[in-house]
């Protein structure tokens, strides 16, 4: 279980930040008339933010160390 958390830590963090960003977008920018289906209520805006967070988190990959083998020694 711990290995999976370490493996997906960037995705999990970006999903959390995406949910927070979706809520903040609804709170400060959202549609007040109710005609916008995504931004008129928070329970639609937060999952979309989480989805975008997942997609962006999937693009971010941690740097892996590459070992170069030297056969000349």
C-alpha positions as CSV (number, residue, x, y, z in Angstrom):
1,X,0.0,0.0,0.0
2,X,2.8,2.4,0.9
3,X,4.6,1.7,-2.4
4,X,1.5,2.7,-4.3
5,X,1.1,5.9,-2.4
6,X,4.7,6.8,-3.2
7,X,4.3,5.8,-6.8
8,X,1.2,8.0,-7.3
9,X,2.1,10.9,-4.9
10,X,2.3,13.5,-7.7
11,X,-1.1,12.5,-9.1
12,X,-2.7,12.5,-5.6
13,X,-1.3,15.9,-4.8
14,X,-2.4,17.4,-8.1
15,X,-5.9,15.9,-7.7
16,X,-6.2,17.5,-4.3
17,X,-4.9,20.9,-5.6
18,X,-7.3,20.6,-8.6
19,X,-10.2,20.1,-6.3
20,X,-9.3,23.1,-4.3
21,X,-8.8,25.1,-7.4
22,X,-12.2,24.0,-8.7
23,X,-13.8,25.1,-5.5
24,X,-12.0,28.5,-5.5
25,X,-12.9,29.0,-9.2
26,X,-16.6,28.4,-8.3
27,X,-16.3,30.7,-5.3
28,X,-14.7,33.7,-6.9
29,X,-15.3,33.4,-10.7
30,X,-18.3,31.1,-11.0
31,X,-21.5,31.9,-12.8
32,X,-24.1,33.6,-10.6
33,X,-27.1,33.3,-13.0
34,X,-27.0,29.5,-12.9
35,X,-26.9,29.1,-16.6
36,X,-23.3,27.7,-16.7
37,X,-23.5,24.0,-16.0
38,X,-20.0,23.6,-14.6
39,X,-19.4,26.7,-12.6
40,X,-22.9,27.4,-11.3
41,X,-22.5,24.9,-8.4
42,X,-19.5,23.7,-6.4
43,X,-20.4,20.0,-6.7
44,X,-19.8,20.2,-10.4
45,X,-16.8,22.5,-10.4
46,X,-14.8,20.5,-7.8
47,X,-14.8,17.2,-9.8
48,X,-13.8,19.0,-13.0
49,X,-10.9,20.6,-11.1
50,X,-9.9,17.2,-9.8
51,X,-10.1,15.7,-13.3
52,X,-7.8,18.5,-14.6
53,X,-5.5,18.0,-11.6
54,X,-5.3,14.2,-12.5
55,X,-4.5,15.0,-16.1
56,X,-1.8,17.5,-15.2
57,X,-0.4,15.3,-12.5
58,X,-0.1,12.5,-15.1
59,X,2.1,14.7,-17.2
60,X,4.5,15.4,-14.3
61,X,7.0,12.6,-13.9
62,X,9.7,12.6,-11.2
63,X,13.2,12.5,-12.5
64,X,14.7,9.1,-12.4
65,X,18.4,8.6,-12.0
66,X,20.0,6.9,-15.0
67,X,23.0,4.8,-14.4
68,X,25.6,4.7,-17.2
69,X,27.6,1.6,-17.4
70,X,31.2,2.1,-18.5
71,X,32.5,-1.1,-20.1
72,X,36.0,0.4,-20.8
73,X,37.3,-0.1,-17.3
